[in-house]
Amino acid sequence: MTDSVVIAGGGLGASRLAENLRGNGFTAPITILSAESHPPYDRPPLSKSVLTADDGRTDLKAPDFYAESGIELRLDTRVVAVDPAAHHVVTEHGGQRTEVPYGTLVLATGLAPRPFPGDGADLAGVHMIRTYDDAVALRDEIGAAQRAVVIGAGFIGCEAAASLTTRGVDVTVIEPAPAPLAAALGEEIGGFVGRLHKEAGAAIRTGTGVTRLLGGDGRVSGVELDDRTVLPADLVVVGIGGYPDLAYLEGSGIEIADRPEGGGIACDERGRTGAPDVYAVGDAANWADAQGNRRRVEHWNHTVEQAVLVAAQIAEHPLPAPTVPYFWSDQYDLKVQLLGSPRAGDEVHVVDDDGRKFLAYYSRDGILTGVVGAGRVGKLMKTRPHLLIETPIADLLT
């Protein structure tokens, strides 16, 4: 066994973990194994600024950072198997398989986009947004498009809809739930987000799904809904979520969390899997909380904080202080922000709503669980200290 750290995956978690290891004085070899052709880049801009402007690359670090930091970055290299007993992973690059030994392994493989499950998913003009190349391919078609249908009103779908509307495309969003973002924020606040889109000119159709995609000559031309309505479309964006593609862990003995817990790689509260010297961070990692309840979170800041904590453990540094979960989503000219860990079923207390901008508290059993707002950055951030302790919601509403 070596003292080296091998990171499977080449996204935000991998980049931040490697950076923090070096920042903590860790001097042993670090290798990032990335299935992508690009160095680690930021994903949030893919559904936003990359679609609205020729912003080029969204690299997380300068191109020479990895070499200058003594971090080996192997691109186009996919991890296809893990052997914890032998302390090595098997990679595939250019048709060749190689065993890569590790002292510590960190799994940061992220999510794969969930494709449209019905007919027409392979038509030209049908797009998913998970990689930089996905976003560029969609951007290249926007200029010639007049009408687009976005399937799914989660964060990616809402952001893509806002970007396409901003580019002058006639957009319709299709969502089976009663409101956009209902699964994450609940119906009431999801309705506020839907209001932003309607004011900008996008159409929102909730409570309905898509049965199939229609097309001729190999290109999409329309979307058929559950009620047989057909919406013409030059472009279709599929934003129905992602899933941890963990086929590479088959036979490894590393536990996969149950689906009711969100699936993903089962970890304790510090990111350790059941296999010796193996951690997991990012969207595919399902960490336990202090009470042992597991939850998989797909937020940018969550991944950054996991990387900081795992790096501190590997480098044998003091662990960082607890932080408040934070997430944001840019839609049109407003920033939708979330602090804490609210659930869709929590009680919602709207404390500020001017018809466009808003602020709401979430509570469960009388205790503040989260704060969500749009265009209320200052007011939202002032609530952060209340989320670090158990705060009765009544204290904030008086």
C-alpha positions in Angstrom: 0.0 0.0 0.0 1.2 3.5 -0.8 0.6 6.9 1.0 -1.0 8.3 -2.2 -4.5 9.7 -2.5 -6.5 8.7 -5.6 -9.6 10.6 -6.5 -12.2 9.0 -8.7 -14.0 11.7 -10.6 -12.9 15.1 -12.0 -15.4 17.7 -10.9 -15.8 20.2 -8.0 -15.3 17.6 -5.2 -12.1 16.3 -6.8 -10.6 19.7 -7.4 -11.5 21.1 -4.0 -10.3 18.0 -2.2 -6.9 18.0 -3.9 -6.5 21.8 -3.3 -7.3 21.4 0.4 -4.9 18.5 0.8 -2.1 20.5 -0.5 -3.2 23.5 1.5 -3.1 21.3 4.6 0.5 20.4 3.9 -0.1 16.9 2.5 2.9 16.1 0.3 2.2 12.5 -0.9 1.1 11.9 -4.5 -2.4 12.9 -5.5 -4.0 11.6 -8.6 -7.3 12.7 -10.1 -8.9 10.2 -12.5 -11.5 12.0 -14.6 -13.7 10.5 -17.3 -14.0 13.9 -19.0 -11.8 15.5 -21.6 -11.7 18.9 -19.7 -9.9 19.8 -16.5 -12.3 20.1 -13.5 -14.8 22.9 -14.2 -17.8 24.5 -12.5 -21.2 23.1 -13.3 -23.6 25.8 -12.1 -22.8 28.1 -15.1 -23.7 25.3 -17.6 -27.4 26.0 -17.4 -26.9 29.8 -17.0 -24.1 31.9 -18.3 -22.7 29.3 -20.7 -26.1 29.3 -22.5 -26.6 33.0 -22.5 -23.1 34.1 -23.6 -19.9 32.8 -25.2 -18.2 32.6 -21.8 -15.8 29.9 -22.9 -14.4 27.6 -20.2 -15.6 27.5 -16.6 -12.4 26.0 -15.1 -12.3 25.8 -11.4 -8.6 26.4 -11.3 -6.0 27.9 -13.8 -4.8 25.3 -16.3 -1.3 25.1 -14.7 -2.6 24.7 -11.1 -2.5 20.9 -11.0 1.0 20.5 -12.4 2.4 23.3 -10.2 0.7 21.7 -7.1 2.1 18.3 -7.9 -1.4 16.9 -8.6 -1.5 14.3 -11.5 -4.6 14.9 -13.6 -5.5 12.0 -15.9 -8.3 13.0 -18.3 -10.4 10.6 -20.4 -9.8 8.0 -17.7 -12.8 6.3 -16.3 -12.7 4.2 -13.1 -14.4 0.9 -13.9 -13.8 -1.1 -10.8 -12.6 -0.8 -7.2 -10.8 -3.4 -5.1 -10.6 -2.3 -1.5 -8.8 -5.5 -0.4 -6.0 -4.9 -2.9 -6.1 -1.1 -2.4 -6.4 -0.4 -6.1 -8.8 0.8 -8.7 -9.1 -0.3 -12.4 -9.2 2.5 -15.0 -10.0 2.5 -18.7 -8.3 4.9 -21.1 -8.2 4.5 -24.8 -9.4 0.9 -24.6 -6.7 -0.1 -22.2 -7.3 -1.1 -18.6 -4.8 -0.3 -15.8 -4.6 -1.0 -12.1 -3.9 2.2 -10.0 -2.9 1.6 -6.4 -4.0 3.9 -3.6 -3.3 4.6 0.0 -6.6 6.5 0.4 -9.4 6.5 -2.2 -12.0 9.3 -2.5 -15.0 8.6 -4.7 -16.3 11.8 -6.3 -18.0 10.5 -9.4 -21.1 12.7 -9.3 -24.3 12.0 -11.2 -25.3 10.9 -14.6 -28.3 12.8 -16.2 -31.6 10.9 -16.3 -32.6 10.6 -20.0 -36.2 11.0 -21.2 -37.7 7.5 -20.8 -40.1 7.6 -23.7 -40.0 7.6 -27.5 -37.9 10.2 -29.2 -35.2 10.6 -26.7 -32.5 10.1 -29.4 -33.8 12.8 -31.8 -31.6 15.7 -32.7 -32.5 18.8 -30.8 -33.1 16.9 -27.6 -30.6 18.0 -24.9 -29.6 17.2 -21.4 -27.2 19.5 -19.4 -24.7 17.7 -17.3 -21.3 18.4 -19.0 -19.6 21.4 -20.5 -20.0 19.8 -23.9 -23.7 19.3 -23.3 -24.2 23.0 -22.6 -22.2 24.1 -25.7 -24.1 21.7 -27.9 -27.4 23.3 -26.7 -26.0 26.8 -26.9 -25.0 26.3 -30.5 -28.7 25.5 -31.4 -30.4 28.3 -29.5 -29.9 31.0 -32.2 -31.9 29.1 -34.8 -34.7 28.0 -32.4 -38.0 29.7 -31.9 -39.8 27.4 -29.5 -38.4 25.2 -26.8 -40.0 22.8 -24.3 -38.2 22.2 -21.0 -39.2 18.9 -19.3 -38.9 19.2 -15.6 -39.1 22.2 -13.3 -36.3 21.4 -10.9 -33.4 23.7 -10.5 -31.7 22.7 -13.8 -35.0 22.9 -15.7 -35.8 26.3 -14.2 -32.4 27.7 -14.9 -32.4 26.4 -18.5 -35.9 27.9 -19.0 -34.7 31.3 -17.8 -31.6 31.2 -20.0 -33.6 30.2 -23.1 -36.2 32.9 -22.4 -33.5 35.5 -22.0 -32.1 34.4 -25.4 -35.5 35.2 -27.0 -36.8 31.7 -27.3 -40.5 30.9 -26.7 -40.3 28.5 -23.7 -42.8 26.1 -22.2 -41.9 24.2 -19.0 -43.7 20.9 -18.3 -43.8 19.7 -14.7 -45.9 16.8 -13.3 -45.9 18.4 -9.7 -48.3 21.2 -8.8 -45.5 23.8 -8.9 -41.9 24.3 -10.0 -39.4 23.1 -7.4 -42.2 21.7 -5.4 -40.2 18.6 -4.4 -37.4 20.9 -2.9 -39.2 23.9 -1.7 -42.9 23.0 -1.4 -45.9 24.2 -3.5 -46.2 27.7 -2.0 -42.6 28.8 -2.6 -42.5 26.8 -5.8 -45.4 28.9 -7.0 -43.4 32.1 -6.3 -40.6 30.8 -8.5 -43.2 29.9 -11.2 -44.4 33.5 -11.0 -40.9 34.7 -11.9 -41.0 32.7 -15.1 -44.5 33.7 -16.1 -43.6 37.4 -15.7 -40.6 36.9 -17.9 -42.8 35.3 -20.6 -42.2 31.6 -20.1 -45.2 29.3 -19.9 -45.5 26.9 -17.0 -47.7 23.8 -17.3 -47.9 21.9 -14.0 -49.7 18.7 -13.1 -49.0 17.1 -16.4 -46.2 15.0 -18.0 -44.7 14.1 -21.4 -45.6 10.8 -23.1 -43.3 11.1 -26.1 -41.2 13.3 -28.3 -42.2 13.7 -31.9 -40.0 14.3 -34.9 -39.3 13.9 -38.6 -36.1 13.4 -40.5 -34.4 12.6 -37.2 -35.0 15.9 -35.5 -37.5 16.8 -32.7 -40.5 18.8 -33.8 -42.9 18.5 -30.9 -43.8 17.2 -27.5 -46.9 15.1 -26.7 -48.4 15.6 -23.2 -50.4 13.2 -21.1 -53.6 14.7 -22.4 -52.5 14.2 -26.0 -51.8 17.9 -26.5 -48.9 18.4 -28.8 -46.5 21.4 -28.3 -44.4 22.4 -31.3 -40.7 22.5 -30.4 -37.4 23.2 -32.1 -35.5 22.3 -29.0 -36.3 20.1 -26.0 -34.3 20.3 -22.7 -34.7 17.2 -20.5 -34.2 18.2 -16.8 -35.6 15.4 -14.8 -32.8 14.9 -12.4 -29.7 12.7 -12.2 -28.7 9.5 -10.5 -25.4 8.1 -9.1 -24.1 5.7 -11.7 -22.3 3.3 -9.4 -21.8 0.3 -11.7 -18.1 0.6 -11.1 -18.6 -0.4 -7.4 -20.2 -3.8 -8.2 -18.3 -6.5 -6.4 -16.4 -4.0 -4.3 -18.3 -4.6 -1.1 -18.8 -0.8 -0.7 -22.4 -0.2 0.6 -24.9 1.6 -1.6 -27.6 3.5 0.4 -31.3 2.5 0.0 -33.3 4.5 -2.4 -35.6 5.9 0.3 -32.5 7.5 1.7 -31.6 9.0 -1.7 -29.3 6.2 -3.0 -25.7 6.9 -3.5 -22.6 5.7 -1.6 -23.3 5.1 2.0 -21.0 7.1 4.3 -20.8 8.0 8.0 -21.0 11.6 9.2 -17.4 12.2 8.1 -17.6 10.8 4.6 -16.1 7.4 5.4 -17.5 4.3 3.6 -17.4 0.9 5.2 -14.3 0.0 3.2 -10.9 0.9 4.8 -9.3 4.1 3.6 -12.2 4.9 1.2 -14.3 8.1 1.4 -16.9 9.6 -0.8 -17.9 13.3 -1.5 -20.2 15.1 -3.8 -23.5 14.4 -5.4 -23.1 10.6 -5.3 -22.1 10.5 -1.6 -24.8 9.8 1.0 -23.5 11.0 4.3 -25.1 10.3 7.7 -26.0 13.1 10.1 -25.2 13.1 13.8 -28.3 11.0 14.4 -27.3 8.4 11.8 -29.9 9.5 9.2 -28.6 9.5 5.7 -29.3 12.1 3.1 -27.8 12.7 -0.3 -27.5 16.4 -1.2 -26.8 17.8 -4.7 -25.7 21.3 -3.7 -22.4 23.1 -4.7 -21.5 24.3 -1.2 -22.3 20.9 0.3 -19.7 19.3 -1.9 -17.1 22.0 -1.1 -17.6 21.5 2.6 -17.4 17.7 2.3 -14.1 18.1 0.5 -12.8 20.3 3.2 -13.7 17.8 5.9 -12.3 14.8 4.2 -9.1 16.6 3.3 -8.6 17.5 7.0 -9.0 13.9 8.0 -6.6 12.6 5.4 -4.0 15.2 6.2 -4.6 14.7 10.0 -5.6 18.4 10.5 -8.2 19.7 13.0 -11.7 19.3 11.6 -13.5 22.5 10.5 -16.4 24.0 12.5 -19.9 23.1 11.4 -21.5 25.3 8.7 -25.0 26.1 7.6 -26.0 24.4 4.3 -26.3 27.0 1.5 -27.6 26.8 -2.1 -28.4 29.3 -4.8 -30.0 29.4 -8.2 -29.7 32.3 -10.6 -33.0 32.8 -12.6 -33.4 35.9 -14.7 -32.0 38.8 -12.7 -32.8 37.3 -9.3 -30.8 35.0 -7.1 -32.9 32.3 -5.4 -31.1 31.4 -2.2 -31.6 28.7 0.4 -30.1 28.4 3.8 -30.4 25.4 6.1 -32.1 22.1 5.4 -35.8 22.7 4.7 -38.1 20.0 3.4 -41.1 20.3 1.1 -43.4 19.2 3.9 -42.2 21.8 6.5 -44.4 24.7 7.6 -43.8 27.8 5.5 -43.9 31.3 6.9 -43.8 34.0 4.2 -42.3 37.1 5.9 -41.7 39.3 2.8 -43.4 39.2 -0.6 -43.6 42.2 -2.9 -45.0 40.3 -5.8 -41.6 39.4 -7.2 -39.0 39.3 -4.5 -39.7 37.2 -1.4 -38.4 35.7 1.8 -39.8 32.7 3.7 -38.9 30.8 6.9 -39.4 27.0 7.1 -40.0 25.2 10.4 -40.6 21.7 11.7 -42.0 20.9 15.1 -41.7 24.6 16.0 -38.0 24.9 15.1 -36.5 26.9 12.3 -35.2 24.5 9.5 -34.4 26.8 6.7 -34.8 30.1 4.9 -35.5 30.7 1.2 -35.5 34.0 -0.6 -35.3 35.6 -4.0 -33.7 39.1 -4.3 -33.4 39.3 -0.5 -29.7 38.5 0.0 -29.1 40.7 3.0 -32.1 39.6 4.9 -31.5 36.0 4.2 -27.9 36.0 5.2 -28.7 37.6 8.5 -30.6 34.4 9.5 -27.5 32.2 9.3 -26.7 32.4 13.1 -30.2 31.2 13.9 -29.6 28.0 11.8 -26.5 27.1 13.7 -28.5 26.6 16.9 -32.0 25.2 17.6 -34.1 28.4 17.1 -37.9 28.4 17.9 -39.7 29.8 14.8 -41.8 31.9 17.2 -38.7 33.9 18.2 -38.3 35.1 14.5 -42.0 35.8 13.9 -42.6 38.1 16.9 
